[in-house]
Amino acid sequence: MITEWQDISVVLDDDLPTWPGSPGVLTKLRMSIGQGDDANVTQLSLDVHSGTHVDAPRHCIDHAETLEELGLDPFIGAAVVIDTGPAKEITASVLEGASIPDDAERLLLRTANSALPDLYQTPFDQDYAALTLDGAEWLAARGFRLVGIDYLSIQRYSEPPEVHLTLLGEGIPLLEGLALAEVTPGPYELVCLPMRLVNVEGAPARAILLPPTK
């Protein structure tokens, strides 16, 4: 029995920070036993980029691959968690100094964001750590199958979408909104299961890390 798995997805509730302009996560009790109904039934409404979620190429590139077209292969398999230190801007230089194994396929970035105690509580933090364009270009050149990060976007707030375009343009899906504060950097097996939505550019996901297979 596996007992060492770590849940790296965030809780979806009304206190979750969301990208400015997003409707966020809304839950409403549509049926209630306490009000005479036969069952409790909750209605859920949310932006697909809420909380822990994946971005498919279609997110920033019209007519590119959708989530369903990507399949599950990018989201399940060997992964490496690295710590990028106190840098707010994750540049190529920062990544070069992070001792990323040459054979790494999926890369999860634990940044300065993870040191914040209330990271995934409102309000939205516009000064989060994220990739720069040269950092994204460095990752794209390495040919990773997936890149993840510990806040709601892989790129800095208010910057144009070049970071997304660089990675998604190479067919590299993004796993954003990860909870990595309690995760020790190193090798793992990633199991990330996005909701099986069709004809969409992204989806909420449940993601866990397991000890690497021997």
Backbone as JSON Lines, residues from 0, in Angstrom:
{"i":0,"aa":"M","n":[0.85,-1.2,0.0],"ca":[0.0,0.0,0.0],"c":[0.88,1.25,0.0]}
{"i":1,"aa":"I","n":[0.62,2.19,-0.89],"ca":[1.4,3.42,-0.97],"c":[0.9,4.4,0.08]}
{"i":2,"aa":"T","n":[1.8,4.84,0.97],"ca":[1.41,5.77,2.03],"c":[2.18,7.08,1.96]}
{"i":3,"aa":"E","n":[3.1,7.21,1.02],"ca":[3.97,8.38,0.99],"c":[3.59,9.4,-0.07]}
{"i":4,"aa":"W","n":[2.39,9.31,-0.6],"ca":[1.99,10.27,-1.63],"c":[1.75,11.64,-0.99]}
{"i":5,"aa":"Q","n":[1.96,12.69,-1.77],"ca":[1.73,14.06,-1.32],"c":[0.76,14.74,-2.28]}
{"i":6,"aa":"D","n":[-0.28,15.3,-1.73],"ca":[-1.25,16.03,-2.53],"c":[-0.7,17.43,-2.79]}
{"i":7,"aa":"I","n":[-0.52,17.78,-4.06],"ca":[0.03,19.1,-4.4],"c":[-1.01,19.97,-5.1]}
{"i":8,"aa":"S","n":[-2.29,19.62,-4.92],"ca":[-3.37,20.46,-5.45],"c":[-3.97,21.28,-4.32]}
{"i":9,"aa":"V","n":[-4.51,22.43,-4.65],"ca":[-5.04,23.33,-3.63],"c":[-6.54,23.08,-3.44]}
{"i":10,"aa":"V","n":[-7.02,23.55,-2.3],"ca":[-8.44,23.41,-1.98],"c":[-9.24,24.42,-2.81]}
{"i":11,"aa":"L","n":[-10.31,23.94,-3.42],"ca":[-11.22,24.81,-4.16],"c":[-12.32,25.3,-3.23]}
{"i":12,"aa":"D","n":[-12.23,26.55,-2.85],"ca":[-13.29,27.13,-2.01],"c":[-13.44,28.61,-2.34]}
{"i":13,"aa":"D","n":[-14.35,29.26,-1.65],"ca":[-14.66,30.66,-1.97],"c":[-13.52,31.61,-1.6]}
{"i":14,"aa":"D","n":[-12.55,31.14,-0.81],"ca":[-11.45,31.98,-0.38],"c":[-10.24,31.88,-1.3]}
{"i":15,"aa":"L","n":[-10.35,31.07,-2.34],"ca":[-9.24,30.88,-3.26],"c":[-9.01,32.13,-4.11]}
{"i":16,"aa":"P","n":[-7.77,32.63,-4.19],"ca":[-7.53,33.78,-5.08],"c":[-7.72,33.38,-6.53]}
{"i":17,"aa":"T","n":[-8.23,34.29,-7.3],"ca":[-8.45,34.04,-8.72],"c":[-7.9,35.2,-9.53]}
{"i":18,"aa":"W","n":[-7.62,34.92,-10.78],"ca":[-7.11,35.95,-11.68],"c":[-8.12,37.09,-11.76]}
{"i":19,"aa":"P","n":[-7.68,38.35,-11.67],"ca":[-8.62,39.47,-11.74],"c":[-9.55,39.38,-12.95]}
{"i":20,"aa":"G","n":[-10.83,39.49,-12.69],"ca":[-11.83,39.38,-13.74],"c":[-12.47,38.01,-13.82]}
{"i":21,"aa":"S","n":[-11.84,37.0,-13.21],"ca":[-12.41,35.66,-13.22],"c":[-13.56,35.57,-12.22]}
{"i":22,"aa":"P","n":[-14.59,34.79,-12.54],"ca":[-15.69,34.63,-11.58],"c":[-15.3,33.79,-10.38]}
{"i":23,"aa":"G","n":[-14.16,33.1,-10.45],"ca":[-13.7,32.3,-9.33],"c":[-14.47,31.01,-9.17]}
{"i":24,"aa":"V","n":[-14.48,30.5,-7.95],"ca":[-15.14,29.24,-7.63],"c":[-16.42,29.53,-6.87]}
{"i":25,"aa":"L","n":[-17.53,29.02,-7.38],"ca":[-18.83,29.25,-6.74],"c":[-19.5,27.91,-6.48]}
{"i":26,"aa":"T","n":[-19.89,27.67,-5.24],"ca":[-20.67,26.47,-4.91],"c":[-21.99,26.9,-4.29]}
{"i":27,"aa":"K","n":[-23.04,26.18,-4.64],"ca":[-24.37,26.51,-4.14],"c":[-25.14,25.22,-3.89]}
{"i":28,"aa":"L","n":[-25.69,25.11,-2.71],"ca":[-26.49,23.94,-2.37],"c":[-27.83,24.02,-3.1]}
{"i":29,"aa":"R","n":[-27.96,23.18,-4.12],"ca":[-29.15,23.22,-4.96],"c":[-30.29,22.39,-4.39]}
{"i":30,"aa":"M","n":[-29.96,21.3,-3.7],"ca":[-30.94,20.48,-2.99],"c":[-30.42,20.26,-1.57]}
{"i":31,"aa":"S","n":[-31.33,20.23,-0.62],"ca":[-30.93,20.12,0.79],"c":[-31.88,19.2,1.56]}
{"i":32,"aa":"I","n":[-31.31,18.21,2.23],"ca":[-32.11,17.33,3.08],"c":[-32.79,18.14,4.18]}
{"i":33,"aa":"G","n":[-32.04,19.14,4.69],"ca":[-32.59,19.98,5.76],"c":[-33.8,20.78,5.33]}
{"i":34,"aa":"Q","n":[-33.97,20.97,4.01],"ca":[-35.13,21.71,3.51],"c":[-36.16,20.79,2.88]}
{"i":35,"aa":"G","n":[-36.02,19.48,3.16],"ca":[-37.04,18.53,2.72],"c":[-36.71,17.76,1.46]}
{"i":36,"aa":"D","n":[-35.55,17.98,0.86],"ca":[-35.18,17.21,-0.33],"c":[-34.66,15.83,0.05]}
{"i":37,"aa":"D","n":[-34.6,14.93,-0.93],"ca":[-34.15,13.57,-0.68],"c":[-32.63,13.45,-0.53]}
{"i":38,"aa":"A","n":[-31.9,14.46,-0.99],"ca":[-30.44,14.39,-0.95],"c":[-29.86,15.8,-0.92]}
{"i":39,"aa":"N","n":[-28.61,15.88,-0.51],"ca":[-27.86,17.13,-0.65],"c":[-27.16,17.14,-2.01]}
{"i":40,"aa":"V","n":[-27.38,18.17,-2.79],"ca":[-26.76,18.28,-4.11],"c":[-26.2,19.69,-4.27]}
{"i":41,"aa":"T","n":[-24.89,19.78,-4.53],"ca":[-24.22,21.06,-4.68],"c":[-23.94,21.35,-6.14]}
{"i":42,"aa":"Q","n":[-24.22,22.55,-6.56],"ca":[-23.89,22.99,-7.91],"c":[-22.55,23.72,-7.88]}
{"i":43,"aa":"L","n":[-21.67,23.39,-8.83],"ca":[-20.34,23.98,-8.9],"c":[-20.21,24.8,-10.18]}
{"i":44,"aa":"S","n":[-19.67,26.01,-10.04],"ca":[-19.38,26.85,-11.19],"c":[-17.98,27.43,-11.0]}
{"i":45,"aa":"L","n":[-17.14,27.32,-12.03],"ca":[-15.78,27.85,-11.89],"c":[-15.14,28.07,-13.24]}
{"i":46,"aa":"D","n":[-14.19,28.99,-13.26],"ca":[-13.28,29.18,-14.38],"c":[-12.38,27.94,-14.44]}
{"i":47,"aa":"V","n":[-12.12,27.38,-15.62],"ca":[-11.3,26.18,-15.7],"c":[-9.85,26.44,-15.31]}
{"i":48,"aa":"H","n":[-9.46,27.7,-15.16],"ca":[-8.1,28.03,-14.73],"c":[-8.06,28.4,-13.25]}
{"i":49,"aa":"S","n":[-9.0,27.88,-12.5],"ca":[-9.05,28.13,-11.06],"c":[-8.2,27.1,-10.32]}
{"i":50,"aa":"G","n":[-7.55,27.54,-9.25],"ca":[-6.79,26.62,-8.4],"c":[-5.74,25.86,-9.18]}
{"i":51,"aa":"T","n":[-5.53,24.61,-8.81],"ca":[-4.6,23.75,-9.53],"c":[-5.24,23.36,-10.85]}
{"i":52,"aa":"H","n":[-4.57,23.71,-11.95],"ca":[-5.18,23.49,-13.26],"c":[-4.11,23.31,-14.32]}
{"i":53,"aa":"V","n":[-4.51,22.83,-15.47],"ca":[-3.58,22.67,-16.58],"c":[-3.99,23.6,-17.72]}
{"i":54,"aa":"D","n":[-2.97,24.04,-18.45],"ca":[-3.16,24.82,-19.67],"c":[-2.72,23.97,-20.85]}
{"i":55,"aa":"A","n":[-3.6,23.78,-21.8],"ca":[-3.24,23.15,-23.07],"c":[-2.82,24.24,-24.05]}
{"i":56,"aa":"P","n":[-2.15,23.9,-25.16],"ca":[-1.74,24.91,-26.13],"c":[-2.87,25.82,-26.6]}
{"i":57,"aa":"R","n":[-4.1,25.3,-26.67],"ca":[-5.24,26.11,-27.12],"c":[-5.47,27.34,-26.22]}
{"i":58,"aa":"H","n":[-4.92,27.32,-25.01],"ca":[-5.14,28.44,-24.09],"c":[-4.68,29.77,-24.68]}
{"i":59,"aa":"C","n":[-3.55,29.76,-25.39],"ca":[-3.01,31.01,-25.94],"c":[-2.8,30.96,-27.45]}
{"i":60,"aa":"I","n":[-3.06,29.8,-28.06],"ca":[-2.84,29.65,-29.5],"c":[-4.12,29.09,-30.12]}
{"i":61,"aa":"D","n":[-4.83,29.92,-30.84],"ca":[-6.09,29.49,-31.44],"c":[-5.85,28.32,-32.39]}
{"i":62,"aa":"H","n":[-6.72,27.32,-32.32],"ca":[-6.69,26.13,-33.16],"c":[-5.55,25.17,-32.81]}
{"i":63,"aa":"A","n":[-4.81,25.44,-31.74],"ca":[-3.78,24.5,-31.27],"c":[-4.46,23.36,-30.5]}
{"i":64,"aa":"E","n":[-3.65,22.45,-29.95],"ca":[-4.19,21.28,-29.28],"c":[-5.06,21.65,-28.08]}
{"i":65,"aa":"T","n":[-6.17,20.94,-27.96],"ca":[-7.03,21.08,-26.79],"c":[-6.54,20.12,-25.71]}
{"i":66,"aa":"L","n":[-7.15,20.22,-24.56],"ca":[-6.79,19.34,-23.45],"c":[-7.01,17.87,-23.81]}
{"i":67,"aa":"E","n":[-8.14,17.57,-24.41],"ca":[-8.45,16.18,-24.77],"c":[-7.45,15.64,-25.78]}
{"i":68,"aa":"E","n":[-7.02,16.48,-26.7],"ca":[-6.06,16.04,-27.72],"c":[-4.68,15.76,-27.13]}
{"i":69,"aa":"L","n":[-4.35,16.4,-26.02],"ca":[-3.07,16.13,-25.36],"c":[-3.02,14.73,-24.76]}
{"i":70,"aa":"G","n":[-4.17,14.24,-24.28],"ca":[-4.17,12.96,-23.58],"c":[-3.57,13.09,-22.19]}
{"i":71,"aa":"L","n":[-3.33,11.96,-21.54],"ca":[-2.82,11.97,-20.17],"c":[-1.31,11.81,-20.08]}
{"i":72,"aa":"D","n":[-0.65,11.41,-21.16],"ca":[0.79,11.11,-21.09],"c":[1.63,12.25,-20.51]}
{"i":73,"aa":"P","n":[1.39,13.51,-20.87],"ca":[2.24,14.56,-20.3],"c":[2.08,14.71,-18.79]}
{"i":74,"aa":"F","n":[0.97,14.24,-18.25],"ca":[0.62,14.53,-16.87],"c":[0.91,13.39,-15.89]}
{"i":75,"aa":"I","n":[1.39,12.28,-16.4],"ca":[1.67,11.12,-15.54],"c":[3.05,10.59,-15.87]}
{"i":76,"aa":"G","n":[3.92,10.53,-14.85],"ca":[5.26,9.98,-15.07],"c":[6.3,10.68,-14.23]}
{"i":77,"aa":"A","n":[7.56,10.4,-14.52],"ca":[8.67,10.94,-13.75],"c":[8.7,12.47,-13.79]}
{"i":78,"aa":"A","n":[8.92,13.06,-12.64],"ca":[8.96,14.52,-12.52],"c":[10.05,14.91,-11.53]}
{"i":79,"aa":"V","n":[10.54,16.13,-11.66],"ca":[11.54,16.67,-10.74],"c":[11.03,17.99,-10.18]}
{"i":80,"aa":"V","n":[11.09,18.13,-8.86],"ca":[10.77,19.4,-8.2],"c":[12.08,20.11,-7.91]}
{"i":81,"aa":"I","n":[12.2,21.37,-8.34],"ca":[13.38,22.16,-8.01],"c":[12.96,23.39,-7.21]}
{"i":82,"aa":"D","n":[13.88,23.9,-6.41],"ca":[13.65,25.13,-5.66],"c":[14.44,26.25,-6.33]}
{"i":83,"aa":"T","n":[13.74,27.31,-6.72],"ca":[14.4,28.4,-7.43],"c":[14.83,29.54,-6.5]}
{"i":84,"aa":"G","n":[14.73,29.32,-5.19],"ca":[15.23,30.31,-4.24],"c":[14.37,31.55,-4.14]}
{"i":85,"aa":"P","n":[14.96,32.67,-3.74],"ca":[14.18,33.88,-3.47],"c":[13.83,34.71,-4.71]}
{"i":86,"aa":"A","n":[14.3,34.31,-5.88],"ca":[14.09,35.12,-7.08],"c":[12.62,35.28,-7.41]}
{"i":87,"aa":"K","n":[12.2,36.5,-7.69],"ca":[10.84,36.74,-8.18],"c":[10.76,36.51,-9.68]}
{"i":88,"aa":"E","n":[11.88,36.68,-10.36],"ca":[11.94,36.46,-11.8],"c":[12.79,35.21,-12.05]}
{"i":89,"aa":"I","n":[12.15,34.16,-12.57],"ca":[12.84,32.9,-12.81],"c":[13.45,32.96,-14.21]}
{"i":90,"aa":"T","n":[14.7,33.35,-14.26],"ca":[15.4,33.56,-15.52],"c":[16.13,32.29,-15.96]}
{"i":91,"aa":"A","n":[16.69,32.34,-17.15],"ca":[17.51,31.23,-17.62],"c":[18.68,30.98,-16.69]}
{"i":92,"aa":"S","n":[19.26,32.05,-16.17],"ca":[20.39,31.93,-15.25],"c":[19.98,31.21,-13.98]}
{"i":93,"aa":"V","n":[18.82,31.54,-13.44],"ca":[18.32,30.85,-12.24],"c":[18.14,29.36,-12.52]}
{"i":94,"aa":"L","n":[17.58,29.04,-13.66],"ca":[17.33,27.64,-14.01],"c":[18.65,26.89,-14.24]}
{"i":95,"aa":"E","n":[19.61,27.54,-14.85],"ca":[20.9,26.9,-15.09],"c":[21.6,26.55,-13.78]}
{"i":96,"aa":"G","n":[21.35,27.34,-12.74],"ca":[21.97,27.09,-11.45],"c":[21.18,26.17,-10.55]}
{"i":97,"aa":"A","n":[20.09,25.59,-11.05],"ca":[19.2,24.8,-10.21],"c":[19.5,23.31,-10.23]}
{"i":98,"aa":"S","n":[20.56,22.9,-10.9],"ca":[20.97,21.49,-10.94],"c":[19.85,20.57,-11.42]}
{"i":99,"aa":"I","n":[19.23,20.94,-12.52],"ca":[18.17,20.12,-13.1],"c":[18.8,18.91,-13.79]}
{"i":100,"aa":"P","n":[18.37,17.7,-13.45],"ca":[18.95,16.52,-14.1],"c":[18.77,16.55,-15.62]}
{"i":101,"aa":"D","n":[19.76,16.05,-16.33],"ca":[19.71,16.07,-17.79],"c":[18.54,15.26,-18.34]}
{"i":102,"aa":"D","n":[18.11,14.24,-17.61],"ca":[17.05,13.37,-18.12],"c":[15.67,13.75,-17.58]}
{"i":103,"aa":"A","n":[15.54,14.91,-16.95],"ca":[14.24,15.32,-16.41],"c":[13.24,15.52,-17.54]}
{"i":104,"aa":"E","n":[12.03,15.0,-17.36],"ca":[10.97,15.11,-18.37],"c":[9.88,16.1,-17.98]}
{"i":105,"aa":"R","n":[9.57,16.12,-16.71],"ca":[8.52,17.02,-16.19],"c":[9.14,17.82,-15.06]}
{"i":106,"aa":"L","n":[8.99,19.13,-15.11],"ca":[9.67,20.0,-14.17],"c":[8.65,20.83,-13.4]}
{"i":107,"aa":"L","n":[8.73,20.77,-12.07],"ca":[7.85,21.54,-11.2],"c":[8.69,22.55,-10.43]}
{"i":108,"aa":"L","n":[8.31,23.82,-10.52],"ca":[9.09,24.9,-9.94],"c":[8.51,25.31,-8.59]}
{"i":109,"aa":"R","n":[9.29,25.05,-7.52],"ca":[8.94,25.58,-6.2],"c":[9.7,26.88,-6.03]}
{"i":110,"aa":"T","n":[8.98,27.98,-6.06],"ca":[9.58,29.3,-6.07],"c":[9.42,30.0,-4.72]}
{"i":111,"aa":"A","n":[9.77,31.28,-4.7],"ca":[9.58,32.09,-3.5],"c":[8.1,32.15,-3.1]}
{"i":112,"aa":"N","n":[7.2,31.85,-4.03],"ca":[5.77,31.85,-3.69],"c":[5.47,30.9,-2.53]}
{"i":113,"aa":"S","n":[6.13,29.75,-2.54],"ca":[5.81,28.71,-1.55],"c":[6.21,29.08,-0.13]}
{"i":114,"aa":"A","n":[6.99,30.15,0.03],"ca":[7.36,30.62,1.38],"c":[6.27,31.49,2.0]}
{"i":115,"aa":"L","n":[5.27,31.86,1.21],"ca":[4.21,32.74,1.71],"c":[3.13,31.92,2.41]}
{"i":116,"aa":"P","n":[2.82,32.21,3.67],"ca":[1.88,31.37,4.42],"c":[0.45,31.41,3.9]}
{"i":117,"aa":"D","n":[0.03,32.51,3.31],"ca":[-1.35,32.65,2.84],"c":[-1.42,32.72,1.32]}
{"i":118,"aa":"L","n":[-0.54,31.97,0.67],"ca":[-0.41,32.06,-0.79],"c":[-1.73,31.81,-1.5]}
{"i":119,"aa":"Y","n":[-2.48,30.81,-1.07],"ca":[-3.71,30.45,-1.77],"c":[-4.96,30.89,-1.02]}
{"i":120,"aa":"Q","n":[-4.86,32.06,-0.41],"ca":[-6.02,32.72,0.17],"c":[-6.13,34.11,-0.44]}
{"i":121,"aa":"T","n":[-7.34,34.61,-0.54],"ca":[-7.53,35.94,-1.12],"c":[-6.8,36.97,-0.26]}
{"i":122,"aa":"P","n":[-6.39,38.1,-0.83],"ca":[-6.6,38.5,-2.22],"c":[-5.53,37.95,-3.16]}
{"i":123,"aa":"F","n":[-5.76,38.09,-4.44],"ca":[-4.79,37.72,-5.46],"c":[-3.52,38.55,-5.31]}
{"i":124,"aa":"D","n":[-2.37,37.89,-5.35],"ca":[-1.07,38.56,-5.2],"c":[-0.48,38.85,-6.58]}
{"i":125,"aa":"Q","n":[-0.39,40.11,-6.94],"ca":[0.12,40.48,-8.26],"c":[1.64,40.4,-8.35]}
{"i":126,"aa":"D","n":[2.32,40.26,-7.23],"ca":[3.78,40.27,-7.21],"c":[4.36,38.86,-7.02]}
{"i":127,"aa":"Y","n":[3.71,37.87,-7.6],"ca":[4.18,36.5,-7.44],"c":[5.41,36.23,-8.31]}
{"i":128,"aa":"A","n":[6.17,35.21,-7.93],"ca":[7.33,34.77,-8.71],"c":[6.88,33.97,-9.91]}
{"i":129,"aa":"A","n":[7.54,34.18,-11.05],"ca":[7.17,33.46,-12.27],"c":[8.32,33.53,-13.26]}
{"i":130,"aa":"L","n":[8.15,32.84,-14.38],"ca":[9.18,32.77,-15.41],"c":[9.32,34.08,-16.18]}
{"i":131,"aa":"T","n":[10.54,34.35,-16.6],"ca":[10.79,35.39,-17.59],"c":[10.8,34.74,-18.97]}
{"i":132,"aa":"L","n":[10.83,35.57,-20.0],"ca":[10.83,35.03,-21.35],"c":[12.07,34.19,-21.62]}
{"i":133,"aa":"D","n":[13.26,34.66,-21.18],"ca":[14.46,33.87,-21.44],"c":[14.44,32.57,-20.64]}
{"i":134,"aa":"G","n":[13.78,32.58,-19.48],"ca":[13.61,31.34,-18.73],"c":[12.73,30.36,-19.48]}
{"i":135,"aa":"A","n":[11.64,30.87,-20.06],"ca":[10.74,30.02,-20.84],"c":[11.45,29.46,-22.06]}
{"i":136,"aa":"E","n":[12.25,30.29,-22.71],"ca":[13.0,29.84,-23.89],"c":[14.0,28.75,-23.51]}
{"i":137,"aa":"W","n":[14.61,28.89,-22.35],"ca":[15.56,27.89,-21.87],"c":[14.85,26.55,-21.64]}
{"i":138,"aa":"L","n":[13.67,26.61,-21.02],"ca":[12.9,25.39,-20.77],"c":[12.41,24.76,-22.08]}
{"i":139,"aa":"A","n":[11.95,25.6,-23.01],"ca":[11.47,25.08,-24.29],"c":[12.59,24.37,-25.04]}
{"i":140,"aa":"A","n":[13.8,24.92,-24.96],"ca":[14.93,24.3,-25.66],"c":[15.29,22.96,-25.06]}
{"i":141,"aa":"R","n":[14.99,22.77,-23.78],"ca":[15.28,21.49,-23.12],"c":[14.26,20.41,-23.49]}
{"i":142,"aa":"G","n":[13.12,20.82,-24.0],"ca":[12.13,19.86,-24.47],"c":[11.38,19.12,-23.39]}
{"i":143,"aa":"F","n":[11.06,19.8,-22.29],"ca":[10.29,19.15,-21.23],"c":[8.9,18.75,-21.72]}
{"i":144,"aa":"R","n":[8.35,17.72,-21.12],"ca":[7.0,17.27,-21.48],"c":[5.93,18.06,-20.74]}
{"i":145,"aa":"L","n":[6.32,18.69,-19.62],"ca":[5.38,19.47,-18.81],"c":[6.2,20.37,-17.9]}
{"i":146,"aa":"V","n":[5.68,21.57,-17.64],"ca":[6.29,22.48,-16.68],"c":[5.2,22.96,-15.73]}
{"i":147,"aa":"G","n":[5.49,22.95,-14.43],"ca":[4.52,23.39,-13.44],"c":[5.11,24.45,-12.52]}
{"i":148,"aa":"I","n":[4.23,25.18,-11.83],"ca":[4.67,26.25,-10.94],"c":[3.68,26.43,-9.8]}
{"i":149,"aa":"D","n":[4.15,27.1,-8.73],"ca":[3.37,27.2,-7.5],"c":[2.57,28.49,-7.35]}
{"i":150,"aa":"Y","n":[2.02,29.01,-8.42],"ca":[0.98,30.03,-8.33],"c":[0.12,29.94,-9.58]}
{"i":151,"aa":"L","n":[-0.79,30.87,-9.74],"ca":[-1.85,30.71,-10.73],"c":[-1.43,30.97,-12.16]}
{"i":152,"aa":"S","n":[-0.2,31.45,-12.37],"ca":[0.27,31.67,-13.73],"c":[1.76,31.44,-13.81]}
{"i":153,"aa":"I","n":[2.22,30.96,-14.95],"ca":[3.63,30.69,-15.19],"c":[4.4,31.98,-15.52]}
{"i":154,"aa":"Q","n":[3.66,33.04,-15.86],"ca":[4.32,34.3,-16.23],"c":[3.93,35.41,-15.29]}
{"i":155,"aa":"R","n":[4.76,36.44,-15.23],"ca":[4.54,37.55,-14.33],"c":[3.26,38.31,-14.69]}
{"i":156,"aa":"Y","n":[2.62,38.87,-13.67],"ca":[1.36,39.58,-13.86],"c":[1.56,40.8,-14.74]}
{"i":157,"aa":"S","n":[0.59,41.08,-15.59],"ca":[0.56,42.24,-16.49],"c":[1.58,42.18,-17.61]}
{"i":158,"aa":"E","n":[2.31,41.09,-17.75],"ca":[3.23,40.96,-18.87],"c":[2.51,40.33,-20.06]}
{"i":159,"aa":"P","n":[2.94,40.62,-21.28],"ca":[2.33,40.0,-22.45],"c":[2.53,38.48,-22.41]}
{"i":160,"aa":"P","n":[1.78,37.73,-23.23],"ca":[1.75,36.27,-23.07],"c":[2.91,35.5,-23.69]}
{"i":161,"aa":"E","n":[4.06,36.14,-23.9],"ca":[5.16,35.44,-24.58],"c":[5.63,34.19,-23.86]}
{"i":162,"aa":"V","n":[5.62,34.22,-22.52],"ca":[6.05,33.02,-21.77],"c":[5.12,31.86,-22.06]}
{"i":163,"aa":"H","n":[3.82,32.11,-21.99],"ca":[2.86,31.07,-22.35],"c":[3.06,30.62,-23.8]}
{"i":164,"aa":"L","n":[3.18,31.58,-24.7],"ca":[3.31,31.26,-26.12],"c":[4.57,30.43,-26.39]}
{"i":165,"aa":"T","n":[5.65,30.75,-25.71],"ca":[6.91,30.03,-25.92],"c":[6.79,28.57,-25.54]}
{"i":166,"aa":"L","n":[6.19,28.3,-24.38],"ca":[6.07,26.92,-23.91],"c":[4.94,26.18,-24.61]}
{"i":167,"aa":"L","n":[3.77,26.79,-24.66],"ca":[2.64,26.13,-25.31],"c":[2.88,25.96,-26.8]}
{"i":168,"aa":"G","n":[3.62,26.89,-27.4],"ca":[3.94,26.79,-28.82],"c":[4.82,25.6,-29.14]}
{"i":169,"aa":"E","n":[5.54,25.09,-28.14],"ca":[6.34,23.88,-28.3],"c":[5.58,22.64,-27.85]}
{"i":170,"aa":"G","n":[4.29,22.81,-27.59],"ca":[3.47,21.67,-27.18],"c":[3.7,21.24,-25.75]}
{"i":171,"aa":"I","n":[4.24,22.15,-24.91],"ca":[4.52,21.83,-23.5],"c":[3.35,22.31,-22.65]}
{"i":172,"aa":"P","n":[2.53,21.42,-22.13],"ca":[1.42,21.85,-21.27],"c":[1.94,22.4,-19.95]}
{"i":173,"aa":"L","n":[1.13,23.23,-19.32],"ca":[1.5,23.88,-18.07],"c":[0.61,23.4,-16.95]}
{"i":174,"aa":"L","n":[1.2,23.21,-15.78],"ca":[0.47,22.81,-14.58],"c":[0.65,23.93,-13.56]}
{"i":175,"aa":"E","n":[-0.37,24.73,-13.39],"ca":[-0.28,25.93,-12.57],"c":[-1.12,25.78,-11.3]}
{"i":176,"aa":"G","n":[-0.77,26.6,-10.29],"ca":[-1.52,26.56,-9.04],"c":[-1.16,25.38,-8.15]}
{"i":177,"aa":"L","n":[0.12,25.0,-8.12],"ca":[0.56,23.86,-7.32],"c":[0.84,24.26,-5.88]}
{"i":178,"aa":"A","n":[0.59,23.33,-4.97],"ca":[0.9,23.51,-3.55],"c":[2.19,22.74,-3.25]}
{"i":179,"aa":"L","n":[3.31,23.44,-3.27],"ca":[4.61,22.79,-3.14],"c":[5.36,23.17,-1.87]}
{"i":180,"aa":"A","n":[4.73,23.91,-0.97],"ca":[5.42,24.4,0.22],"c":[6.0,23.27,1.07]}
{"i":181,"aa":"E","n":[5.32,22.14,1.11],"ca":[5.76,21.03,1.96],"c":[6.53,19.97,1.19]}
{"i":182,"aa":"V","n":[6.85,20.25,-0.05],"ca":[7.5,19.25,-0.9],"c":[9.01,19.47,-0.92]}
{"i":183,"aa":"T","n":[9.76,18.43,-0.64],"ca":[11.22,18.48,-0.7],"c":[11.66,18.37,-2.16]}
{"i":184,"aa":"P","n":[12.52,19.26,-2.63],"ca":[12.99,19.14,-4.01],"c":[13.62,17.79,-4.28]}
{"i":185,"aa":"G","n":[13.43,17.3,-5.49],"ca":[13.98,16.01,-5.87],"c":[13.1,15.29,-6.87]}
{"i":186,"aa":"P","n":[13.41,14.01,-7.13],"ca":[12.65,13.24,-8.11],"c":[11.38,12.64,-7.52]}
{"i":187,"aa":"Y","n":[10.34,12.57,-8.34],"ca":[9.05,11.99,-7.93],"c":[8.39,11.34,-9.14]}
{"i":188,"aa":"E","n":[7.28,10.68,-8.87],"ca":[6.34,10.28,-9.92],"c":[5.13,11.2,-9.79]}
{"i":189,"aa":"L","n":[4.8,11.88,-10.86],"ca":[3.65,12.78,-10.88],"c":[2.43,12.05,-11.4]}
{"i":190,"aa":"V","n":[1.32,12.21,-10.7],"ca":[0.01,11.76,-11.19],"c":[-0.92,12.96,-11.15]}
{"i":191,"aa":"C","n":[-1.22,13.48,-12.32],"ca":[-2.08,14.65,-12.45],"c":[-3.24,14.29,-13.36]}
{"i":192,"aa":"L","n":[-4.44,14.41,-12.86],"ca":[-5.63,14.03,-13.63],"c":[-6.53,15.24,-13.85]}
{"i":193,"aa":"P","n":[-6.39,15.9,-14.99],"ca":[-7.3,17.0,-15.32],"c":[-8.72,16.46,-15.54]}
{"i":194,"aa":"M","n":[-9.7,17.28,-15.26],"ca":[-11.08,16.9,-15.57],"c":[-11.19,16.61,-17.06]}
{"i":195,"aa":"R","n":[-11.95,15.59,-17.42],"ca":[-12.04,15.17,-18.82],"c":[-13.07,16.01,-19.56]}
{"i":196,"aa":"L","n":[-12.65,17.23,-19.87],"ca":[-13.48,18.15,-20.64],"c":[-13.04,18.11,-22.1]}
{"i":197,"aa":"V","n":[-13.98,18.31,-23.0],"ca":[-13.65,18.29,-24.43],"c":[-13.77,19.68,-25.01]}
{"i":198,"aa":"N","n":[-12.95,19.93,-26.06],"ca":[-12.96,21.19,-26.79],"c":[-12.69,22.39,-25.89]}
{"i":199,"aa":"V","n":[-11.78,22.2,-24.92],"ca":[-11.43,23.3,-24.02],"c":[-9.92,23.46,-23.97]}
{"i":200,"aa":"E","n":[-9.49,24.61,-23.45],"ca":[-8.07,24.97,-23.41],"c":[-7.41,24.68,-22.07]}
{"i":201,"aa":"G","n":[-8.17,24.17,-21.11],"ca":[-7.61,23.89,-19.79],"c":[-8.64,23.24,-18.91]}
{"i":202,"aa":"A","n":[-8.2,22.84,-17.71],"ca":[-9.13,22.2,-16.78],"c":[-8.55,22.16,-15.38]}
{"i":203,"aa":"P","n":[-9.4,22.22,-14.37],"ca":[-8.93,21.97,-13.0],"c":[-8.39,20.54,-12.92]}
{"i":204,"aa":"A","n":[-7.45,20.33,-11.98],"ca":[-6.82,19.02,-11.88],"c":[-6.54,18.66,-10.42]}
{"i":205,"aa":"R","n":[-6.51,17.37,-10.16],"ca":[-5.99,16.86,-8.88],"c":[-4.62,16.29,-9.17]}
{"i":206,"aa":"A","n":[-3.62,16.72,-8.42],"ca":[-2.25,16.3,-8.68],"c":[-1.61,15.79,-7.4]}
{"i":207,"aa":"I","n":[-0.91,14.66,-7.5],"ca":[-0.18,14.12,-6.37],"c":[1.22,13.73,-6.81]}
{"i":208,"aa":"L","n":[2.12,13.65,-5.83],"ca":[3.47,13.16,-6.05],"c":[3.68,11.88,-5.27]}
{"i":209,"aa":"L","n":[4.33,10.91,-5.92],"ca":[4.67,9.64,-5.3],"c":[6.2,9.5,-5.28]}
{"i":210,"aa":"P","n":[6.73,8.7,-4.37],"ca":[8.17,8.43,-4.42],"c":[8.54,7.86,-5.78]}
{"i":211,"aa":"P","n":[9.75,8.15,-6.27],"ca":[10.15,7.63,-7.59],"c":[10.18,6.12,-7.6]}
{"i":212,"aa":"T","n":[9.8,5.54,-8.73],"ca":[9.88,4.09,-8.87],"c":[11.34,3.66,-8.93]}
{"i":213,"aa":"K","n":[11.64,2.52,-8.37],"ca":[13.02,2.04,-8.29],"c":[13.3,1.03,-9.4]}
